[in-house]
Amino acid sequence: LGVGFATRQVGGMTKPTTVIEVAGDTVTLKTQSTFKNTEISFKLGEEFDETTADDRKVKSLITVDGGKMIHVQKWD
């Protein structure tokens, strides 16, 4: 995925906390760790632009299937 060795080592040791908030039809996912904090807001089933924690620009689509949240990312 293009992530450097040191980043993988530090990332593998972190224990992030994920907070899910719902306001109307907008969902916000906040991931918090000592390494990096990220936040994305989206509507289920609608594609959106996302910058990942490792700074990739992706098209994301998040759906719910059988009680599981499915997050698909596409990039070049």
Residue frames as qw, qx, qy, qz and C-alpha x, y, z in Angstrom:
[[0.000, 0.883, 0.470, 0.000, 0.00, 0.00, 0.00],
 [0.379, 0.664, -0.060, 0.642, 3.00, 2.33, -0.07],
 [0.519, -0.829, 0.052, -0.200, 3.31, 2.68, 3.70],
 [0.327, 0.655, -0.611, 0.300, 6.88, 2.87, 4.99],
 [0.644, -0.051, -0.720, 0.254, 8.44, 0.39, 7.43],
 [0.137, 0.031, -0.536, 0.832, 8.59, 2.82, 10.37],
 [0.485, -0.108, -0.029, -0.867, 4.97, 3.89, 9.86],
 [0.762, -0.113, -0.572, -0.282, 3.85, 0.25, 9.79],
 [0.505, -0.022, -0.713, 0.486, 5.75, -0.48, 13.01],
 [0.089, -0.009, 0.392, -0.916, 4.29, 2.49, 14.90],
 [0.589, -0.066, -0.244, -0.768, 0.84, 1.91, 13.43],
 [0.686, -0.074, -0.718, -0.090, 0.92, -1.72, 14.49],
 [0.361, -0.097, -0.691, 0.619, 1.48, -0.74, 18.12],
 [0.237, -0.116, 0.142, -0.954, -1.27, 1.88, 18.41],
 [0.003, -0.408, -0.902, 0.144, -4.66, 1.08, 19.89],
 [0.111, -0.186, -0.207, -0.954, -7.07, 3.52, 18.23],
 [0.223, 0.421, 0.704, -0.526, -10.50, 4.46, 19.52],
 [0.021, -0.252, -0.616, -0.746, -13.31, 4.79, 16.98],
 [0.215, 0.397, 0.524, -0.722, -16.33, 6.97, 17.72],
 [0.054, 0.351, 0.741, 0.569, -19.42, 6.72, 15.50],
 [0.167, 0.396, 0.386, -0.816, -21.91, 9.60, 15.56],
 [0.143, 0.447, 0.761, 0.448, -25.18, 9.80, 13.63],
 [0.120, 0.454, 0.251, -0.846, -26.98, 13.10, 12.98],
 [0.635, 0.511, -0.003, -0.580, -29.94, 12.67, 10.67],
 [0.941, 0.331, 0.070, 0.007, -28.66, 10.85, 7.59],
 [0.376, 0.760, -0.462, 0.259, -25.01, 11.88, 8.13],
 [0.914, -0.349, -0.096, 0.181, -22.59, 9.51, 9.84],
 [0.121, 0.863, -0.441, 0.215, -19.29, 10.74, 11.31],
 [0.942, -0.139, -0.191, 0.239, -16.43, 8.34, 12.08],
 [0.062, -0.892, 0.392, -0.217, -13.71, 9.68, 14.36],
 [0.927, -0.026, -0.260, 0.269, -10.58, 7.59, 14.86],
 [0.184, -0.904, 0.292, -0.253, -8.32, 8.76, 17.66],
 [0.926, -0.115, -0.163, 0.319, -4.86, 7.45, 18.59],
 [0.466, -0.735, 0.146, 0.471, -1.56, 8.72, 19.91],
 [0.535, -0.006, 0.532, 0.657, -0.24, 8.48, 16.33],
 [0.060, -0.067, -0.388, -0.917, -2.92, 10.37, 14.39],
 [0.346, 0.439, 0.629, -0.541, -6.56, 11.46, 14.58],
 [0.021, -0.088, -0.652, -0.752, -8.90, 11.28, 11.58],
 [0.367, 0.426, 0.561, -0.608, -12.52, 12.21, 10.97],
 [0.049, -0.081, -0.695, -0.713, -14.82, 11.54, 8.02],
 [0.449, 0.347, 0.482, -0.668, -18.48, 12.40, 7.52],
 [0.130, 0.071, -0.795, -0.588, -20.66, 10.72, 4.91],
 [0.731, 0.074, 0.160, -0.659, -24.10, 9.45, 3.97],
 [0.581, -0.085, 0.809, 0.022, -24.55, 5.69, 3.77],
 [0.638, 0.453, 0.610, 0.122, -24.66, 4.44, 0.18],
 [0.350, 0.936, 0.038, -0.003, -23.28, 7.68, -1.33],
 [0.790, 0.169, -0.045, 0.587, -19.75, 7.83, -2.76],
 [0.172, -0.984, 0.016, 0.037, -17.55, 10.58, -1.30],
 [0.537, 0.624, -0.392, 0.410, -13.97, 11.88, -1.52],
 [0.758, -0.651, 0.006, 0.052, -11.73, 10.89, 1.39],
 [0.317, 0.705, -0.567, 0.286, -8.15, 11.59, 2.38],
 [0.886, -0.248, -0.388, 0.060, -6.89, 8.54, 4.27],
 [0.615, -0.766, 0.102, 0.156, -4.69, 8.55, 7.38],
 [0.674, -0.229, 0.390, 0.584, -1.69, 7.91, 5.09],
 [0.080, 0.632, -0.122, -0.761, -2.70, 10.87, 2.85],
 [0.199, 0.147, 0.815, 0.524, -4.06, 8.93, -0.14],
 [0.436, 0.226, 0.008, -0.871, -6.92, 10.57, -2.07],
 [0.075, 0.118, 0.981, 0.136, -9.63, 7.95, -2.54],
 [0.547, -0.198, -0.287, -0.761, -13.27, 7.55, -3.53],
 [0.059, -0.040, 0.909, -0.411, -15.09, 5.84, -0.67],
 [0.610, -0.259, -0.401, -0.633, -18.45, 4.13, -0.36],
 [0.065, -0.121, 0.847, -0.514, -19.78, 2.97, 3.00],
 [0.646, -0.224, -0.437, -0.585, -22.81, 0.71, 3.33],
 [0.453, -0.278, 0.710, -0.463, -24.35, -1.49, 6.01],
 [0.701, 0.118, -0.597, -0.373, -24.98, -5.18, 5.26],
 [0.793, -0.239, -0.560, 0.029, -26.22, -7.66, 7.85],
 [0.584, -0.803, -0.093, 0.074, -25.32, -5.36, 10.74],
 [0.698, -0.260, 0.183, 0.642, -21.77, -4.77, 9.43],
 [0.181, 0.910, -0.070, -0.366, -20.41, -1.49, 8.12],
 [0.800, 0.194, 0.358, 0.441, -18.61, -2.07, 4.79],
 [0.010, -0.890, 0.154, 0.429, -16.07, 0.60, 3.69],
 [0.793, 0.312, 0.350, 0.390, -14.79, 0.31, 0.10],
 [0.100, -0.823, 0.202, 0.521, -12.00, 2.62, -1.11],
 [0.775, 0.471, 0.287, 0.309, -10.89, 3.09, -4.74],
 [0.133, -0.875, 0.245, 0.397, -7.73, 4.89, -5.82],
 [0.696, 0.670, -0.257, -0.028, -5.22, 4.99, -8.67]]
